[in-house]
């Protein structure tokens, strides 16, 4: 049995709203069954679940900052138990709170870094390890796609821990791509630029919104469904040879060599 094109078992972390919801909807529309993970936004996650076409989707809560207990390990075990296994993991859960170095008190700075490392990097690493072990035991291969960021390359002056942890996520994905290829598991990352979600709606209004949209020569920001479409392709059987890639999704707003 090879890696399936549809009907896959997909775990998406941080899927209560925004990009996570768009990811869940994209995979469900493909005929896949989705485990919708949430940390604290249970009602919004349930709304995501109820918006999905098809059947067999499940809701999975858990604090990813806890590597064991009711955290990452329980999330993967619950998802694989409900879905009957796992074929695709999308590491989407992340935090991004401002902490500009010139004006942030040291205690707040330390707390911000601890939070970003715990959620953005360590949770991604732990979920990837747990999901990969299941994929290896199944013997059918799999896909892991990480949500990184343009900020890993462009810099995030007001959110330095975010930029640093997303750069680490990119590096982690490339290491895992090499390590897991012999097991038929492809690992890739996307590096989105600015895209519209509920969380950033306020920033996209007024003068700041004009400045943000002007970053791209298209004169707009992405929709979350555009990011989700790229992730769905990277998780497809056809994308195996893209393992190890970091796919820029920023509307030519930042070009790296």
Order of alpha helices (4+ residues) and beta strands (2+ residues): beta-alpha-beta-alpha-beta-alpha-beta-alpha-alpha-beta-alpha-alpha-beta-beta-alpha-beta-alpha-beta
